[in-house]
Structures are given as structure tokens and as C-alpha cells.
Amino acid sequence: MSTGTWEWDEADPDVGIFTSSLVHTCEGNEEAESAVETDVRFWNAPGNKTVKQQTTWTCPVDGATTTAVEEWPAWMFEEPRP
């Protein structure tokens, strides 16, 4: 079982809720290696006005995982019209 904590970089409103850096502060991660994004899933939220995104990150040192769910406006996923 992992004994570290997760440290998120400050949010960047131009990119989304999280930035690309997430670090698991386990005992073996002395170099503060960033976690690796290992799974991303999307689904329509009830009412189809938003899309939910679930992202899973894995620590490159001890294999611990964490997951976050973000919710985006559905128009961001529509095809542009000519």
C-alpha cells in the first residue's frame, strides 16, 4: 500500500482544471517525477449539456494511482461547422 500524497500544480483556466504536472510524494520518488496519465474516458452527462472526463494517473515509482473527473461544456466536443 502506498504511503505518499498527491501534489497537483495550480489550476490553469486556459488549459482546464489541472495542469500537466501531478507528483506522488512517496518515499521512493526523491526526484519528484511527474505521474503518468494512464487512462482517459469520456461520457455524456445526463441531459447531454456537458461531457465528463475521467483521468487516471499512475506514480512511476510505486505504481499508486489517483483519478479525477472533470466536466466540460458539450459544445467543446462538437465538430466545427463551415
Gaussian input, Z-matrix of N, CA and C with variables (Angstrom, degrees):
# hf/3-21g

backbone

0 1
 N
 C     1     B1
 C     2     B2     1     A1
 N     3     B3     2     A2     1     D1
 C     4     B4     3     A3     2     D2
 C     5     B5     4     A4     3     D3
 N     6     B6     5     A5     4     D4
 C     7     B7     6     A6     5     D5
 C     8     B8     7     A7     6     D6
 N     9     B9     8     A8     7     D7
 C    10    B10     9     A9     8     D8
 C    11    B11    10    A10     9     D9
 N    12    B12    11    A11    10    D10
 C    13    B13    12    A12    11    D11
 C    14    B14    13    A13    12    D12
 N    15    B15    14    A14    13    D13
 C    16    B16    15    A15    14    D14
 C    17    B17    16    A16    15    D15
 N    18    B18    17    A17    16    D16
 C    19    B19    18    A18    17    D17
 C    20    B20    19    A19    18    D18
 N    21    B21    20    A20    19    D19
 C    22    B22    21    A21    20    D20
 C    23    B23    22    A22    21    D21
 N    24    B24    23    A23    22    D22
 C    25    B25    24    A24    23    D23
 C    26    B26    25    A25    24    D24
 N    27    B27    26    A26    25    D25
 C    28    B28    27    A27    26    D26
 C    29    B29    28    A28    27    D27
 N    30    B30    29    A29    28    D28
 C    31    B31    30    A30    29    D29
 C    32    B32    31    A31    30    D30
 N    33    B33    32    A32    31    D31
 C    34    B34    33    A33    32    D32
 C    35    B35    34    A34    33    D33
 N    36    B36    35    A35    34    D34
 C    37    B37    36    A36    35    D35
 C    38    B38    37    A37    36    D36
 N    39    B39    38    A38    37    D37
 C    40    B40    39    A39    38    D38
 C    41    B41    40    A40    39    D39
 N    42    B42    41    A41    40    D40
 C    43    B43    42    A42    41    D41
 C    44    B44    43    A43    42    D42
 N    45    B45    44    A44    43    D43
 C    46    B46    45    A45    44    D44
 C    47    B47    46    A46    45    D45
 N    48    B48    47    A47    46    D46
 C    49    B49    48    A48    47    D47
 C    50    B50    49    A49    48    D48
 N    51    B51    50    A50    49    D49
 C    52    B52    51    A51    50    D50
 C    53    B53    52    A52    51    D51
 N    54    B54    53    A53    52    D52
 C    55    B55    54    A54    53    D53
 C    56    B56    55    A55    54    D54
 N    57    B57    56    A56    55    D55
 C    58    B58    57    A57    56    D56
 C    59    B59    58    A58    57    D57
 N    60    B60    59    A59    58    D58
 C    61    B61    60    A60    59    D59
 C    62    B62    61    A61    60    D60
 N    63    B63    62    A62    61    D61
 C    64    B64    63    A63    62    D62
 C    65    B65    64    A64    63    D63
 N    66    B66    65    A65    64    D64
 C    67    B67    66    A66    65    D65
 C    68    B68    67    A67    66    D66
 N    69    B69    68    A68    67    D67
 C    70    B70    69    A69    68    D68
 C    71    B71    70    A70    69    D69
 N    72    B72    71    A71    70    D70
 C    73    B73    72    A72    71    D71
 C    74    B74    73    A73    72    D72
 N    75    B75    74    A74    73    D73
 C    76    B76    75    A75    74    D74
 C    77    B77    76    A76    75    D75
 N    78    B78    77    A77    76    D76
 C    79    B79    78    A78    77    D77
 C    80    B80    79    A79    78    D78
 N    81    B81    80    A80    79    D79
 C    82    B82    81    A81    80    D80
 C    83    B83    82    A82    81    D81
 N    84    B84    83    A83    82    D82
 C    85    B85    84    A84    83    D83
 C    86    B86    85    A85    84    D84
 N    87    B87    86    A86    85    D85
 C    88    B88    87    A87    86    D86
 C    89    B89    88    A88    87    D87
 N    90    B90    89    A89    88    D88
 C    91    B91    90    A90    89    D89
 C    92    B92    91    A91    90    D90
 N    93    B93    92    A92    91    D91
 C    94    B94    93    A93    92    D92
 C    95    B95    94    A94    93    D93
 N    96    B96    95    A95    94    D94
 C    97    B97    96    A96    95    D95
 C    98    B98    97    A97    96    D96
 N    99    B99    98    A98    97    D97
 C   100   B100    99    A99    98    D98
 C   101   B101   100   A100    99    D99
 N   102   B102   101   A101   100   D100
 C   103   B103   102   A102   101   D101
 C   104   B104   103   A103   102   D102
 N   105   B105   104   A104   103   D103
 C   106   B106   105   A105   104   D104
 C   107   B107   106   A106   105   D105
 N   108   B108   107   A107   106   D106
 C   109   B109   108   A108   107   D107
 C   110   B110   109   A109   108   D108
 N   111   B111   110   A110   109   D109
 C   112   B112   111   A111   110   D110
 C   113   B113   112   A112   111   D111
 N   114   B114   113   A113   112   D112
 C   115   B115   114   A114   113   D113
 C   116   B116   115   A115   114   D114
 N   117   B117   116   A116   115   D115
 C   118   B118   117   A117   116   D116
 C   119   B119   118   A118   117   D117
 N   120   B120   119   A119   118   D118
 C   121   B121   120   A120   119   D119
 C   122   B122   121   A121   120   D120
 N   123   B123   122   A122   121   D121
 C   124   B124   123   A123   122   D122
 C   125   B125   124   A124   123   D123
 N   126   B126   125   A125   124   D124
 C   127   B127   126   A126   125   D125
 C   128   B128   127   A127   126   D126
 N   129   B129   128   A128   127   D127
 C   130   B130   129   A129   128   D128
 C   131   B131   130   A130   129   D129
 N   132   B132   131   A131   130   D130
 C   133   B133   132   A132   131   D131
 C   134   B134   133   A133   132   D132
 N   135   B135   134   A134   133   D133
 C   136   B136   135   A135   134   D134
 C   137   B137   136   A136   135   D135
 N   138   B138   137   A137   136   D136
 C   139   B139   138   A138   137   D137
 C   140   B140   139   A139   138   D138
 N   141   B141   140   A140   139   D139
 C   142   B142   141   A141   140   D140
 C   143   B143   142   A142   141   D141
 N   144   B144   143   A143   142   D142
 C   145   B145   144   A144   143   D143
 C   146   B146   145   A145   144   D144
 N   147   B147   146   A146   145   D145
 C   148   B148   147   A147   146   D146
 C   149   B149   148   A148   147   D147
 N   150   B150   149   A149   148   D148
 C   151   B151   150   A150   149   D149
 C   152   B152   151   A151   150   D150
 N   153   B153   152   A152   151   D151
 C   154   B154   153   A153   152   D152
 C   155   B155   154   A154   153   D153
 N   156   B156   155   A155   154   D154
 C   157   B157   156   A156   155   D155
 C   158   B158   157   A157   156   D156
 N   159   B159   158   A158   157   D157
 C   160   B160   159   A159   158   D158
 C   161   B161   160   A160   159   D159
 N   162   B162   161   A161   160   D160
 C   163   B163   162   A162   161   D161
 C   164   B164   163   A163   162   D162
 N   165   B165   164   A164   163   D163
 C   166   B166   165   A165   164   D164
 C   167   B167   166   A166   165   D165
 N   168   B168   167   A167   166   D166
 C   169   B169   168   A168   167   D167
 C   170   B170   169   A169   168   D168
 N   171   B171   170   A170   169   D169
 C   172   B172   171   A171   170   D170
 C   173   B173   172   A172   171   D171
 N   174   B174   173   A173   172   D172
 C   175   B175   174   A174   173   D173
 C   176   B176   175   A175   174   D174
 N   177   B177   176   A176   175   D175
 C   178   B178   177   A177   176   D176
 C   179   B179   178   A178   177   D177
 N   180   B180   179   A179   178   D178
 C   181   B181   180   A180   179   D179
 C   182   B182   181   A181   180   D180
 N   183   B183   182   A182   181   D181
 C   184   B184   183   A183   182   D182
 C   185   B185   184   A184   183   D183
 N   186   B186   185   A185   184   D184
 C   187   B187   186   A186   185   D185
 C   188   B188   187   A187   186   D186
 N   189   B189   188   A188   187   D187
 C   190   B190   189   A189   188   D188
 C   191   B191   190   A190   189   D189
 N   192   B192   191   A191   190   D190
 C   193   B193   192   A192   191   D191
 C   194   B194   193   A193   192   D192
 N   195   B195   194   A194   193   D193
 C   196   B196   195   A195   194   D194
 C   197   B197   196   A196   195   D195
 N   198   B198   197   A197   196   D196
 C   199   B199   198   A198   197   D197
 C   200   B200   199   A199   198   D198
 N   201   B201   200   A200   199   D199
 C   202   B202   201   A201   200   D200
 C   203   B203   202   A202   201   D201
 N   204   B204   203   A203   202   D202
 C   205   B205   204   A204   203   D203
 C   206   B206   205   A205   204   D204
 N   207   B207   206   A206   205   D205
 C   208   B208   207   A207   206   D206
 C   209   B209   208   A208   207   D207
 N   210   B210   209   A209   208   D208
 C   211   B211   210   A210   209   D209
 C   212   B212   211   A211   210   D210
 N   213   B213   212   A212   211   D211
 C   214   B214   213   A213   212   D212
 C   215   B215   214   A214   213   D213
 N   216   B216   215   A215   214   D214
 C   217   B217   216   A216   215   D215
 C   218   B218   217   A217   216   D216
 N   219   B219   218   A218   217   D217
 C   220   B220   219   A219   218   D218
 C   221   B221   220   A220   219   D219
 N   222   B222   221   A221   220   D220
 C   223   B223   222   A222   221   D221
 C   224   B224   223   A223   222   D222
 N   225   B225   224   A224   223   D223
 C   226   B226   225   A225   224   D224
 C   227   B227   226   A226   225   D225
 N   228   B228   227   A227   226   D226
 C   229   B229   228   A228   227   D227
 C   230   B230   229   A229   228   D228
 N   231   B231   230   A230   229   D229
 C   232   B232   231   A231   230   D230
 C   233   B233   232   A232   231   D231
 N   234   B234   233   A233   232   D232
 C   235   B235   234   A234   233   D233
 C   236   B236   235   A235   234   D234
 N   237   B237   236   A236   235   D235
 C   238   B238   237   A237   236   D236
 C   239   B239   238   A238   237   D237
 N   240   B240   239   A239   238   D238
 C   241   B241   240   A240   239   D239
 C   242   B242   241   A241   240   D240
 N   243   B243   242   A242   241   D241
 C   244   B244   243   A243   242   D242
 C   245   B245   244   A244   243   D243

   B1=1.4530
   B2=1.5232
   B3=1.3242
   B4=1.4500
   B5=1.5261
   B6=1.3341
   B7=1.4600
   B8=1.5209
   B9=1.3111
   B10=1.4640
   B11=1.5186
   B12=1.3249
   B13=1.4612
   B14=1.5284
   B15=1.3134
   B16=1.4609
   B17=1.5180
   B18=1.3331
   B19=1.4659
   B20=1.5181
   B21=1.3392
   B22=1.4677
   B23=1.5123
   B24=1.3375
   B25=1.4599
   B26=1.5204
   B27=1.3089
   B28=1.4577
   B29=1.5316
   B30=1.3049
   B31=1.4646
   B32=1.5212
   B33=1.3212
   B34=1.4528
   B35=1.5278
   B36=1.3284
   B37=1.4681
   B38=1.5248
   B39=1.3350
   B40=1.4656
   B41=1.5211
   B42=1.3263
   B43=1.4591
   B44=1.5157
   B45=1.2878
   B46=1.4560
   B47=1.5109
   B48=1.2951
   B49=1.4492
   B50=1.5160
   B51=1.3458
   B52=1.4554
   B53=1.5232
   B54=1.2997
   B55=1.4545
   B56=1.5194
   B57=1.3088
   B58=1.4641
   B59=1.5213
   B60=1.3316
   B61=1.4491
   B62=1.5224
   B63=1.3149
   B64=1.4553
   B65=1.5171
   B66=1.3290
   B67=1.4609
   B68=1.5236
   B69=1.3280
   B70=1.4638
   B71=1.5229
   B72=1.3284
   B73=1.4683
   B74=1.5217
   B75=1.3277
   B76=1.4618
   B77=1.5287
   B78=1.3006
   B79=1.4572
   B80=1.5346
   B81=1.3241
   B82=1.4649
   B83=1.5064
   B84=1.3281
   B85=1.4621
   B86=1.5253
   B87=1.3125
   B88=1.4646
   B89=1.5217
   B90=1.3405
   B91=1.4580
   B92=1.5303
   B93=1.3255
   B94=1.4685
   B95=1.5252
   B96=1.3362
   B97=1.4648
   B98=1.5220
   B99=1.3248
   B100=1.4648
   B101=1.5130
   B102=1.3232
   B103=1.4572
   B104=1.5267
   B105=1.3254
   B106=1.4555
   B107=1.5277
   B108=1.3286
   B109=1.4633
   B110=1.5232
   B111=1.3241
   B112=1.4619
   B113=1.5201
   B114=1.3411
   B115=1.4552
   B116=1.5201
   B117=1.3445
   B118=1.4665
   B119=1.5212
   B120=1.3237
   B121=1.4716
   B122=1.5248
   B123=1.3297
   B124=1.4648
   B125=1.5193
   B126=1.3487
   B127=1.4598
   B128=1.5223
   B129=1.3301
   B130=1.4617
   B131=1.5172
   B132=1.3118
   B133=1.4670
   B134=1.5279
   B135=1.3242
   B136=1.4669
   B137=1.5235
   B138=1.3372
   B139=1.4606
   B140=1.5176
   B141=1.3336
   B142=1.4645
   B143=1.5268
   B144=1.3357
   B145=1.4600
   B146=1.5234
   B147=1.3201
   B148=1.4589
   B149=1.5284
   B150=1.3279
   B151=1.4638
   B152=1.5202
   B153=1.3244
   B154=1.4621
   B155=1.5262
   B156=1.3172
   B157=1.4675
   B158=1.5171
   B159=1.3264
   B160=1.4647
   B161=1.5217
   B162=1.3166
   B163=1.4626
   B164=1.5249
   B165=1.3309
   B166=1.4627
   B167=1.5195
   B168=1.3311
   B169=1.4561
   B170=1.5230
   B171=1.3395
   B172=1.4582
   B173=1.5207
   B174=1.3308
   B175=1.4648
   B176=1.5246
   B177=1.3402
   B178=1.4561
   B179=1.5347
   B180=1.3254
   B181=1.4570
   B182=1.5279
   B183=1.3407
   B184=1.4728
   B185=1.5247
   B186=1.3428
   B187=1.4531
   B188=1.5189
   B189=1.3231
   B190=1.4673
   B191=1.5255
   B192=1.3389
   B193=1.4587
   B194=1.5167
   B195=1.3220
   B196=1.4567
   B197=1.5189
   B198=1.3245
   B199=1.4590
   B200=1.5198
   B201=1.3432
   B202=1.4588
   B203=1.5256
   B204=1.3228
   B205=1.4625
   B206=1.5243
   B207=1.3333
   B208=1.4634
   B209=1.5213
   B210=1.3179
   B211=1.4643
   B212=1.5220
   B213=1.3366
   B214=1.4571
   B215=1.5228
   B216=1.3379
   B217=1.4714
   B218=1.5360
   B219=1.3220
   B220=1.4666
   B221=1.5260
   B222=1.3446
   B223=1.4666
   B224=1.5287
   B225=1.3172
   B226=1.4798
   B227=1.5164
   B228=1.3399
   B229=1.4603
   B230=1.5248
   B231=1.3244
   B232=1.4543
   B233=1.5216
   B234=1.3320
   B235=1.4605
   B236=1.5243
   B237=1.3439
   B238=1.4665
   B239=1.5257
   B240=1.3022
   B241=1.4607
   B242=1.5153
   B243=1.3413
   B244=1.4889
   B245=1.5045
   A1=109.55
   A2=116.04
   A3=122.25
   A4=111.03
   A5=115.90
   A6=120.07
   A7=112.32
   A8=118.32
   A9=121.25
   A10=111.91
   A11=114.93
   A12=122.08
   A13=107.97
   A14=116.69
   A15=121.81
   A16=109.30
   A17=117.01
   A18=122.25
   A19=108.48
   A20=115.81
   A21=122.41
   A22=109.01
   A23=116.62
   A24=119.94
   A25=108.38
   A26=115.09
   A27=120.25
   A28=110.61
   A29=117.02
   A30=122.18
   A31=111.49
   A32=115.01
   A33=122.31
   A34=107.36
   A35=118.74
   A36=120.28
   A37=113.98
   A38=118.85
   A39=120.86
   A40=112.12
   A41=117.85
   A42=121.78
   A43=110.87
   A44=117.72
   A45=121.89
   A46=109.67
   A47=115.93
   A48=120.17
   A49=111.92
   A50=117.31
   A51=120.81
   A52=110.51
   A53=116.70
   A54=120.22
   A55=107.75
   A56=116.66
   A57=119.68
   A58=113.66
   A59=118.20
   A60=119.53
   A61=112.01
   A62=114.79
   A63=122.96
   A64=105.96
   A65=117.41
   A66=121.26
   A67=109.74
   A68=115.66
   A69=121.63
   A70=106.87
   A71=117.11
   A72=121.21
   A73=111.60
   A74=116.62
   A75=119.57
   A76=109.69
   A77=116.48
   A78=122.33
   A79=113.11
   A80=117.93
   A81=121.16
   A82=114.90
   A83=118.97
   A84=121.60
   A85=110.98
   A86=115.84
   A87=121.83
   A88=112.87
   A89=117.50
   A90=121.48
   A91=112.25
   A92=117.66
   A93=123.87
   A94=111.68
   A95=115.42
   A96=120.21
   A97=109.58
   A98=116.11
   A99=120.61
   A100=110.94
   A101=115.74
   A102=121.30
   A103=109.07
   A104=115.92
   A105=122.70
   A106=108.74
   A107=116.08
   A108=120.57
   A109=107.92
   A110=117.45
   A111=120.05
   A112=114.23
   A113=118.59
   A114=119.94
   A115=109.43
   A116=116.52
   A117=122.05
   A118=107.44
   A119=116.26
   A120=121.71
   A121=109.36
   A122=115.39
   A123=121.77
   A124=109.38
   A125=116.82
   A126=121.04
   A127=108.54
   A128=115.29
   A129=121.06
   A130=109.55
   A131=115.28
   A132=120.48
   A133=108.23
   A134=118.02
   A135=120.27
   A136=111.02
   A137=115.89
   A138=121.17
   A139=112.85
   A140=118.09
   A141=124.27
   A142=114.96
   A143=118.13
   A144=120.37
   A145=111.92
   A146=116.20
   A147=120.87
   A148=109.94
   A149=114.38
   A150=122.28
   A151=106.73
   A152=116.02
   A153=120.10
   A154=109.07
   A155=115.07
   A156=122.44
   A157=107.85
   A158=116.26
   A159=121.29
   A160=107.93
   A161=116.30
   A162=122.04
   A163=109.19
   A164=115.87
   A165=121.96
   A166=108.45
   A167=116.07
   A168=122.54
   A169=108.96
   A170=116.06
   A171=121.95
   A172=109.57
   A173=116.34
   A174=121.95
   A175=108.34
   A176=118.64
   A177=120.98
   A178=113.24
   A179=117.24
   A180=120.78
   A181=111.87
   A182=117.31
   A183=118.49
   A184=114.25
   A185=117.69
   A186=121.03
   A187=115.35
   A188=118.37
   A189=120.97
   A190=109.20
   A191=117.24
   A192=120.84
   A193=110.86
   A194=115.10
   A195=122.82
   A196=107.29
   A197=116.24
   A198=121.79
   A199=109.69
   A200=116.16
   A201=121.77
   A202=108.24
   A203=116.07
   A204=121.54
   A205=108.05
   A206=115.41
   A207=122.30
   A208=107.93
   A209=116.37
   A210=120.62
   A211=108.43
   A212=115.87
   A213=123.15
   A214=110.59
   A215=118.60
   A216=120.28
   A217=109.75
   A218=116.83
   A219=121.11
   A220=112.05
   A221=118.17
   A222=120.02
   A223=111.68
   A224=118.35
   A225=120.48
   A226=112.19
   A227=117.25
   A228=120.85
   A229=112.18
   A230=117.36
   A231=120.84
   A232=109.96
   A233=115.57
   A234=121.52
   A235=108.82
   A236=117.74
   A237=118.75
   A238=110.49
   A239=115.91
   A240=121.35
   A241=110.00
   A242=116.75
   A243=119.26
   A244=112.36
   D1=138.39
   D2=-177.47
   D3=-76.00
   D4=145.08
   D5=178.97
   D6=-116.90
   D7=7.90
   D8=-179.32
   D9=-87.17
   D10=174.94
   D11=174.18
   D12=-119.26
   D13=166.56
   D14=179.59
   D15=-103.82
   D16=133.60
   D17=178.65
   D18=-118.06
   D19=115.68
   D20=-179.85
   D21=-93.58
   D22=142.23
   D23=169.76
   D24=-69.93
   D25=159.00
   D26=179.67
   D27=-60.37
   D28=145.31
   D29=-179.32
   D30=-62.79
   D31=146.59
   D32=176.46
   D33=-122.25
   D34=106.64
   D35=-174.12
   D36=-62.63
   D37=-21.27
   D38=178.45
   D39=-77.98
   D40=-19.44
   D41=-177.12
   D42=-105.85
   D43=-37.74
   D44=-176.21
   D45=150.85
   D46=-160.87
   D47=-176.85
   D48=-71.87
   D49=-42.54
   D50=-177.47
   D51=-115.67
   D52=154.49
   D53=172.01
   D54=-89.25
   D55=-177.28
   D56=-173.79
   D57=-79.92
   D58=-5.42
   D59=-176.32
   D60=-106.20
   D61=122.85
   D62=175.84
   D63=-138.61
   D64=126.25
   D65=-175.10
   D66=-121.20
   D67=133.89
   D68=173.46
   D69=-94.86
   D70=121.79
   D71=-174.36
   D72=-90.95
   D73=48.67
   D74=177.19
   D75=-74.13
   D76=166.07
   D77=-176.15
   D78=-57.30
   D79=-38.37
   D80=-177.15
   D81=-81.34
   D82=-9.78
   D83=-176.50
   D84=-92.26
   D85=59.50
   D86=-176.58
   D87=-67.21
   D88=-27.04
   D89=-179.82
   D90=-88.80
   D91=3.58
   D92=-179.65
   D93=53.75
   D94=48.39
   D95=176.98
   D96=-64.83
   D97=138.19
   D98=178.36
   D99=-68.73
   D100=146.78
   D101=175.18
   D102=-66.37
   D103=158.42
   D104=-178.26
   D105=-105.56
   D106=131.05
   D107=176.17
   D108=-70.91
   D109=115.76
   D110=-173.35
   D111=-111.16
   D112=-11.56
   D113=178.96
   D114=-160.80
   D115=137.46
   D116=175.74
   D117=-136.03
   D118=130.94
   D119=178.79
   D120=-132.51
   D121=146.09
   D122=178.69
   D123=-125.22
   D124=147.28
   D125=171.90
   D126=-156.38
   D127=154.52
   D128=177.53
   D129=-75.29
   D130=133.37
   D131=175.28
   D132=-77.28
   D133=158.82
   D134=177.67
   D135=-52.98
   D136=133.85
   D137=-178.62
   D138=93.08
   D139=-11.36
   D140=176.88
   D141=58.31
   D142=22.83
   D143=177.04
   D144=-94.14
   D145=-15.64
   D146=177.61
   D147=-135.97
   D148=159.88
   D149=176.25
   D150=-119.47
   D151=132.21
   D152=177.77
   D153=-97.35
   D154=141.69
   D155=178.57
   D156=-124.20
   D157=123.11
   D158=175.96
   D159=-108.36
   D160=124.34
   D161=-179.75
   D162=-119.36
   D163=135.82
   D164=177.23
   D165=-116.30
   D166=133.31
   D167=176.59
   D168=-116.04
   D169=148.83
   D170=179.27
   D171=-125.48
   D172=135.90
   D173=176.92
   D174=-70.44
   D175=129.73
   D176=-179.23
   D177=-72.83
   D178=-10.47
   D179=-176.51
   D180=-97.60
   D181=-53.98
   D182=-175.13
   D183=-113.60
   D184=0.07
   D185=176.09
   D186=79.47
   D187=5.68
   D188=177.95
   D189=-63.33
   D190=150.45
   D191=179.50
   D192=-125.98
   D193=156.66
   D194=171.69
   D195=-143.33
   D196=154.67
   D197=-177.62
   D198=-132.92
   D199=143.90
   D200=175.11
   D201=-133.23
   D202=147.21
   D203=176.27
   D204=-117.14
   D205=126.69
   D206=176.53
   D207=-112.94
   D208=154.40
   D209=178.35
   D210=-124.34
   D211=128.05
   D212=-174.95
   D213=-120.16
   D214=151.33
   D215=174.33
   D216=-62.67
   D217=138.84
   D218=-177.36
   D219=-61.25
   D220=-30.45
   D221=-178.18
   D222=-61.06
   D223=-22.95
   D224=179.21
   D225=-66.54
   D226=-17.19
   D227=-176.46
   D228=-108.33
   D229=5.32
   D230=178.88
   D231=-82.00
   D232=149.89
   D233=176.63
   D234=-72.28
   D235=137.25
   D236=176.83
   D237=-65.80
   D238=143.35
   D239=179.07
   D240=-100.25
   D241=139.61
   D242=179.97
   D243=-69.77

